[in-house]
Amino acid sequence: MKNRAGKSQNRYSKIIEKIFFDHYKKGDTKIDFTREEIEPSASSLKIDLPKNLGDLIYAFRYRGGLPESIAAKAPKGAQWIIRPAGRSKYRFEVTSISNIEPTKLMAETKGAGCNAGNHFDVCIE
């Protein structure tokens, strides 16, 4: 059984896919859309409209990636993201994939001067 978050994510994915593919043409690297497109997209899919329309965009900008069907349309080594493009306006945009990884040169060392309960400090003695 899916939990409530799973249902919202699935509903959000279907709506964002519809918006993306309503605009997408092969070779696009930027696609503008507006918040007002959420309601008719949900309606045409016979999906209940989210109570907070902004949460649909927020979910894909900050909580997780776009659906695989959208990600697959990005060139190799790139990914689609959503950026703001004005008041209630947004843009799907292709960007290079950035991997942020810790460097092995920065190791966590705990010594007398370090706060043993704080794992975010790097202490060098």
N, C-alpha and C positions, 0 to 999 in steps of 0.2 A: 504494500500500500504506500502510495506517495504521500509525503508530508506536505504541509501547506506551502512551504518554500519551494518544493519541487514543482508543485502545480503552478505557482506564480512564474517560476523560471521557464517552464514549458510554454505557458501562455505568452510571456514576454518574448521568448524566442520566436514564436510563430508571428507575432506582430512585427518585430524588428526585421525578420526575414522578408515579410511582405513589403514593408517600406523600402528596404534595400533593393529587392528585385523589381519593384515597380519602377525604379530609376536606373538600375545598373545596365550599362552597355559594355561589351567586351572592350578592355583597354582603359576603362575609367580608373582614375586614381583619386578622384574627389567626387563626392555625391552629396549635394545639399538636400536637406529636408527640414520640415517644420514639426513642431509639437502637435499642430492641428491635424497632422496626418495619422496620428495614433488612433483617434476615434473612428474615422471611416475604415481604417485597416482592420481594427478589431471587429467592427460591425460586419464587414464583408466576409470575415472568417467565422462569423457567428460565435465570437469569443466575448465573454463579459469584459467590459471596459475596466481597466485597473482604477481603483479609487484615487490613487495618486499618480497621475500621468508622468510626472517628473521622475518617479521611481523607476520607471521602465528604462529611461535613458541612463539614470544614475547606476542602475544595476550593471549595465554593460560598460560603463566608463570606469567604475571603481571596484565592483565586486567580482567580476569574472569576464572572460572573453566572449566575443561574439560567437554565434552558432557556427558549427563546422561548415555548413553550406555557404556561409559568407566568407569565412576564413579561407576556404578553398579557392576563392576568386582572387586572392592576393598573389602577386608575383613571387617567385622563389626568393626566400630571404627577407620577405616583407610580411606585414600584417595589416589588417583593417582595424582602425580605432574610430571612436566617435569623439569629435571635438565640438566645442561651442562655436557658433558662427553668427551670433547676434541674439537679440531677445527672442526666446522661444524658437531659435533656429539652430540647427546642428549640421555637422558635416561628417560623413564617413570619409576617412582619409587613409591612404596607404602610407605606412611608415616602415622604415627598416626595423627589424627585430633587434631589440636591445636585451642582452642577457647581463644581469647584474649579479656577479658572484663575488664572494669574499676572497681576498687575496691571502695566500698562505703566509705572506710576510707579516700579516697582522694577526698575531695569536693572542688569545685571552690569557693573561697571566695574573694570578692573584698573589698579592704580597701584603705586607703589613700596612701599607698605605692605601690599599684598595678596600672598597666596600664589598665584602664577600656576598652580600645579598643582591647586588646589582650586576647583572650579567651584561650590561651594555657598556661598562667601563673597560677600557684597555689600559692596564697598568704596566708601566715599565720601570723596573728598579735598577 
